[in-house]
Amino acid sequence: MACVNSYLQDSRLRYIVQERKAISQILQADPERVFFQPVQKGNVPHSRFLELLEQGHYHERINILHFCGHADTDHLRIESESLETVVPMSELSKWIGRLPKLQAVFLSGCATPRLLEMLLRWDIPAILVTQTFEKNMRAIELAKTFYYYLAQGCTLVEAYRFTSTRFEEFMAVEVGYDMDTDQLAWDGKDSAVLPWGLYYFAHNFDKLSHRQQRRPLLPFPNNDSDSKDVRTRRRRKLLRYVAFTLILGLIAAGLTFLLDGQQQFSQLIRF
């Protein structure tokens, strides 16, 4: 799960943290029935986030990527140590497309037709979309419902069907491909807002019926990496504090020497 928010004025989405925590709690609700292990990006630089996708623990086991938050036409705004980092969608889609076990990408709020098409061209079996310009509670409830059924051991198709009975606007959208023009097509492609739904190619439909098996939890390195980042920031602060202290000490010593020198010079003149 990655938080894609913005620190620009009037662009901050209020419900992102709530959504991320709710999904994490749902997937971990029953330790005896763990089908998915949630991993949150946390506040790490976007370059570090992309590196985590390539690490062994992540790379071989990621089944679903969940993005919630902001996107513009051709880039995402991902939270980072510098508050906000712009990441081109073309760069992000390449990293995502190299994940060998990836079954789905959930775009909650940050969906755009360009990002959707990029991910589809990497032949990811399912792209789930709930595009909103202002994050609303209905989109969060839909995501929570979908992940609740996944946490019960449902397949992607089953989780979609159960979710769509409660959220009628959440449709199954089959995507077509024209080899002659190299164009993708789907119902609602030219709409101002992407229709909410599960987007897929017909040849990938069987992959959506793959049932997850319970697996032992792994000590994913995200917490370690986050703590390393914290330790690095602490060391930097300590070094800045030491340097500042040394500078103050040198200034104080210089002033003392200067004042002593002036006093001795005055005494010499009076003598």
C-alpha positions as CSV (number, residue, x, y, z in Angstrom):
1,M,0.0,0.0,0.0
2,A,1.3,3.4,-1.0
3,C,0.0,6.8,0.1
4,V,0.0,9.2,-2.8
5,N,-0.9,12.5,-1.3
6,S,-0.2,16.1,-1.8
7,Y,1.0,18.9,0.4
8,L,-0.1,21.6,-2.0
9,Q,-2.7,24.1,-0.6
10,D,-6.3,22.8,-0.9
11,S,-5.0,19.5,-2.4
12,R,-4.5,17.5,0.8
13,L,-6.8,14.4,0.9
14,R,-8.1,13.9,4.4
15,Y,-9.1,10.2,4.3
16,I,-5.9,8.6,3.0
17,V,-4.5,7.5,6.4
18,Q,-7.9,6.3,7.5
19,E,-8.2,4.1,4.3
20,R,-4.7,2.7,4.7
21,K,-5.1,1.8,8.3
22,A,-8.6,0.3,7.8
23,I,-7.4,-2.0,5.0
24,S,-4.4,-3.1,7.0
25,Q,-6.6,-4.0,10.0
26,I,-9.0,-6.0,7.8
27,L,-6.2,-8.1,6.3
28,Q,-4.7,-8.8,9.7
29,A,-8.0,-9.3,11.6
30,D,-7.6,-13.1,12.1
31,P,-4.1,-14.4,12.6
32,E,-5.3,-17.9,11.9
33,R,-6.6,-17.0,8.4
34,V,-3.9,-14.9,6.8
35,F,-4.1,-14.8,3.1
36,F,-2.6,-11.4,2.5
37,Q,0.1,-9.6,4.5
38,P,-0.3,-5.9,4.3
39,V,2.9,-3.8,3.9
40,Q,2.7,-0.1,4.1
41,K,5.2,2.1,2.4
42,G,5.3,4.6,5.2
43,N,7.1,7.9,4.9
44,V,10.1,6.9,2.9
45,P,11.6,8.5,-0.2
46,H,10.0,7.4,-3.5
47,S,13.3,6.0,-4.7
48,R,13.4,3.8,-1.6
49,F,9.9,2.7,-2.3
50,L,10.8,1.7,-5.8
51,E,13.8,-0.2,-4.5
52,L,11.6,-2.1,-2.0
53,L,9.6,-3.5,-5.0
54,E,12.8,-5.1,-6.3
55,Q,13.9,-6.7,-3.0
56,G,13.5,-10.4,-2.7
57,H,10.9,-10.5,0.0
58,Y,8.7,-8.1,-1.9
59,H,9.4,-8.9,-5.5
60,E,8.5,-12.6,-5.4
61,R,5.4,-12.2,-3.2
62,I,3.5,-9.1,-4.1
63,N,0.0,-10.0,-5.3
64,I,-1.7,-6.6,-5.0
65,L,-0.5,-3.0,-5.1
66,H,-2.9,-0.5,-3.5
67,F,-2.4,3.2,-4.3
68,C,-4.6,5.8,-2.7
69,G,-4.4,9.5,-3.3
70,H,-3.4,12.0,-5.9
71,A,-2.4,11.8,-9.5
72,D,-2.1,14.2,-12.4
73,T,-2.2,13.5,-16.1
74,D,1.3,11.8,-16.3
75,H,2.6,11.6,-12.8
76,L,1.9,10.7,-9.1
77,R,2.7,12.8,-6.1
78,I,4.1,10.5,-3.5
79,E,4.8,11.5,0.0
80,S,8.5,11.6,0.9
81,E,11.0,13.1,3.3
82,S,10.8,16.3,1.2
83,L,7.0,16.3,1.8
84,E,6.2,15.5,-1.8
85,T,7.9,13.9,-4.8
86,V,6.7,13.9,-8.3
87,V,7.0,10.4,-9.9
88,P,6.4,10.0,-13.6
89,M,3.8,7.3,-14.3
90,S,5.9,5.8,-17.0
91,E,8.7,5.1,-14.4
92,L,6.3,3.7,-11.9
93,S,4.5,1.5,-14.4
94,K,7.8,-0.1,-15.4
95,W,8.6,-1.1,-11.8
96,I,5.1,-2.4,-11.3
97,G,5.1,-4.4,-14.5
98,R,8.2,-6.3,-13.5
99,L,6.6,-7.9,-10.4
100,P,6.2,-11.6,-11.4
101,K,3.3,-12.6,-9.0
102,L,1.3,-9.4,-9.4
103,Q,-2.5,-10.1,-9.9
104,A,-4.0,-6.7,-9.4
105,V,-3.4,-3.0,-8.9
106,F,-6.1,-1.0,-7.0
107,L,-6.2,2.7,-7.9
108,S,-8.2,4.4,-5.2
109,G,-8.6,8.0,-6.1
110,C,-5.4,8.3,-8.1
111,A,-6.7,6.6,-11.3
112,T,-6.2,8.4,-14.6
113,P,-6.8,6.9,-18.1
114,R,-3.1,7.2,-18.9
115,L,-2.0,5.3,-15.8
116,L,-4.7,2.7,-16.4
117,E,-3.6,2.1,-20.0
118,M,0.1,1.9,-19.0
119,L,-0.7,-0.8,-16.4
120,L,-3.0,-2.7,-18.8
121,R,-0.2,-2.8,-21.3
122,W,2.0,-4.6,-18.8
123,D,-0.7,-7.3,-18.9
124,I,-1.5,-7.1,-15.2
125,P,-4.6,-9.3,-14.8
126,A,-6.8,-6.8,-13.0
127,I,-6.8,-3.0,-12.5
128,L,-9.4,-1.9,-9.9
129,V,-10.5,1.8,-10.2
130,T,-12.4,4.1,-7.9
131,Q,-11.4,7.5,-9.4
132,T,-12.5,10.5,-7.3
133,F,-11.3,14.1,-7.4
134,E,-12.2,14.6,-3.8
135,K,-11.7,11.5,-1.7
136,N,-15.1,10.3,-0.4
137,M,-16.2,7.8,2.2
138,R,-18.0,5.7,-0.3
139,A,-14.8,4.9,-2.2
140,I,-13.2,4.0,1.2
141,E,-16.1,1.7,2.1
142,L,-15.9,0.0,-1.3
143,A,-12.2,-0.7,-0.8
144,K,-12.8,-2.0,2.8
145,T,-15.5,-4.3,1.5
146,F,-13.4,-5.6,-1.3
147,Y,-10.4,-6.4,1.0
148,Y,-12.8,-7.9,3.6
149,Y,-13.8,-10.6,1.1
150,L,-10.1,-11.1,0.1
151,A,-9.3,-11.6,3.8
152,Q,-11.9,-14.3,4.0
153,G,-10.1,-16.3,1.2
154,C,-12.2,-15.2,-1.7
155,T,-10.7,-15.0,-5.2
156,L,-10.4,-11.7,-6.9
157,V,-13.5,-12.5,-9.0
158,E,-15.5,-13.5,-5.9
159,A,-14.4,-10.4,-4.0
160,Y,-15.4,-8.3,-6.9
161,R,-18.8,-9.9,-7.3
162,F,-19.7,-9.6,-3.6
163,T,-18.5,-6.0,-3.6
164,S,-20.5,-5.1,-6.7
165,T,-23.7,-6.3,-5.1
166,R,-23.4,-3.5,-2.6
167,F,-21.8,-0.9,-4.9
168,E,-23.7,-1.1,-8.2
169,E,-21.4,1.5,-9.8
170,F,-18.5,-0.9,-9.5
171,M,-18.6,-2.7,-12.8
172,A,-16.6,-5.4,-14.6
173,V,-15.0,-3.7,-17.6
174,E,-13.5,-5.9,-20.3
175,V,-10.7,-4.1,-22.2
176,G,-10.3,-4.7,-26.0
177,Y,-7.1,-4.4,-28.0
178,D,-6.8,-3.5,-31.7
179,M,-3.6,-4.9,-33.1
180,D,-3.8,-2.8,-36.3
181,T,-3.9,0.5,-34.5
182,D,-2.2,-0.6,-31.2
183,Q,-5.1,0.9,-29.3
184,L,-6.9,-0.1,-26.2
185,A,-10.7,0.4,-25.8
186,W,-13.2,0.0,-23.0
187,D,-16.7,1.4,-22.2
188,G,-16.3,4.9,-20.8
189,K,-12.8,5.5,-22.0
190,D,-13.7,8.9,-23.3
191,S,-15.5,9.9,-20.1
192,A,-14.3,12.8,-18.0
193,V,-14.1,10.4,-15.0
194,L,-13.1,6.8,-15.3
195,P,-16.1,4.5,-14.5
196,W,-15.5,2.6,-11.2
197,G,-14.8,-1.0,-11.9
198,L,-12.5,-3.9,-12.4
199,Y,-10.7,-3.6,-15.8
200,Y,-9.3,-6.7,-17.4
201,F,-8.4,-8.4,-20.7
202,A,-10.5,-11.4,-21.6
203,H,-7.4,-13.7,-21.8
204,N,-6.6,-12.9,-18.1
205,F,-10.0,-13.7,-16.7
206,D,-9.0,-17.2,-15.5
207,K,-6.1,-15.7,-13.5
208,L,-8.7,-13.8,-11.4
209,S,-10.1,-17.0,-10.1
210,H,-6.8,-18.1,-8.6
211,R,-7.4,-18.9,-4.9
212,Q,-4.8,-17.7,-2.4
213,Q,-3.2,-20.2,0.0
214,R,-2.4,-19.4,3.6
215,R,1.3,-18.8,3.9
216,P,3.6,-18.0,6.9
217,L,4.1,-14.4,7.5
218,L,7.5,-13.0,6.5
219,P,9.5,-10.4,8.4
220,F,9.2,-7.9,5.5
221,P,12.0,-5.4,5.5
222,N,9.8,-2.3,5.4
223,N,9.9,-1.7,9.2
224,D,13.7,-2.2,9.2
225,S,14.1,0.2,6.3
226,D,11.9,2.7,7.9
227,S,13.8,2.5,11.1
228,K,17.1,2.8,9.2
229,D,15.7,6.0,7.7
230,V,14.8,7.2,11.1
231,R,18.3,6.4,12.5
232,T,19.9,8.1,9.5
233,R,17.8,11.2,10.2
234,R,18.8,11.1,13.9
235,R,22.4,10.8,13.0
236,R,22.2,13.8,10.7
237,K,20.5,15.8,13.4
238,L,23.1,14.8,15.9
239,L,25.9,15.8,13.5
240,R,24.2,19.1,12.8
241,Y,23.9,19.6,16.6
242,V,27.6,18.8,17.2
243,A,28.7,21.1,14.3
244,F,26.5,23.9,15.6
245,T,27.9,23.4,19.1
246,L,31.5,23.5,17.8
247,I,30.8,26.6,15.8
248,L,29.3,28.3,18.9
249,G,32.4,27.2,20.9
250,L,34.7,28.6,18.3
251,I,32.9,31.9,18.2
252,A,32.9,32.1,22.0
253,A,36.6,31.3,22.1
254,G,37.3,33.9,19.4
255,L,35.4,36.6,21.2
256,T,37.1,35.8,24.5
257,F,40.5,36.0,22.7
258,L,39.5,39.2,21.1
259,L,38.3,40.8,24.3
260,D,41.4,39.6,26.2
261,G,43.6,41.0,23.5
262,Q,41.9,44.4,23.6
263,Q,42.2,44.5,27.4
264,Q,45.9,43.7,27.2
265,F,46.4,46.3,24.6
266,S,44.7,48.9,26.7
267,Q,46.9,48.0,29.7
268,L,50.0,48.3,27.5
269,I,49.0,51.8,26.3
270,R,48.3,53.0,29.9
271,F,51.7,51.7,31.0
